[in-house]
Amino acid sequence: MEAEKETLSNPFLVTRIMSGIEERDNKGETYSQHTAYLKALKPILISVSLAAAIFIGILIGNIYFPADSTRKIPVELSYMNDAALESVEIYSQL
């Protein structure tokens, strides 16, 4: 088991990592430039995704409940006077 726990070192790994760092430095790209783009891009992406979510929600709501499928109230209910059915004065005298 001790032989399996030993890790073999790769002599070219350090060379590849260092050359990658040097290439990045030579291109002029820095970490701060990338973070500046991300800081500017993040609020824009959040706003766009929020607007898209609201739009999709409204669209789905209109598909689920179309405007022309509303139920009509019977004529009898429109003539009903709820105030005349029970008087509040009856309950105030108790």
N, C-alpha and C positions, 0 to 999 in steps of 0.2 A: 504494500500500500504506500510506503514511503516513496517508491520509485514513481508511482503514478501522480503523486502530489507535486513533484518537481515540475516547474514550468520551463520550457525551453525558450531562451531569449532569441529574438529576431534581431540580428545586427543591422538590418536595413530599415527597421521601424523608425528609429530616431532620425535617420537621414531623410526619410520620406516626410516625417512630421516637420522637420526643420525647413525642408525645401518648400513645403506647402505654406508655412508661415512667411518665408521670404517672398514667395510669389504674391501673396496677399499684400505684403508691405510694398512691393514694387508696383502693384496696380493702383495703389493709392486708396484702396478701400479700407476704411477703418470701422471698428465696431460702433463708434458714435454716429457715423453716417447711416448705418443700417438702423440704429435705434431711432434716429430722427425721422426716417421714412416711416417706421412702424408707429411712432407716436402720432404722426400726421394721418396715417392711413387708418388706424384703429377707430377713431371717432366716426370717420366717414363710413366705414364698413358697418359699424353698429347702427348708425342712422339709416343706412340703406336696408339693412336686414330688418330693422324695426318697421320701416315703412312697408316693406314687402310682406311682413307677417300681418300687419293690419289690413293691407289690401286683400291678401288671400283669405283672411278671416271674414271680411265683408263679402267677398265673392262666394265663399262657402255658405255663409248665412243666407244670401239671396237665392242660392240654388236650393237650399233646404226648405226655406219658406218663401215660395214665390209670392209676389204681391197680388196676383190675381186670384189666389186660392184662399182668400180670407173668407171666414164664415159670415153670413148675413145674420143680423139680429132679427128675431121675429118682431112683427109689428106690435104684438101685444106687450112685449117688454118695453118698447119705447113709450107706450102710453101709461105705463105703471108708475104710480107716484109712491115712492118708498116712504116719504115723510108722512103720508096719510095712513099707512098701515099700522104703525105703532107710534104712539106719542111719547115723547121724552118726559112730558109732564107727569105721566103715570108713575114713572120711576123716581121722579124727584119728590113725590109726596110720601114715599115710603120711609 
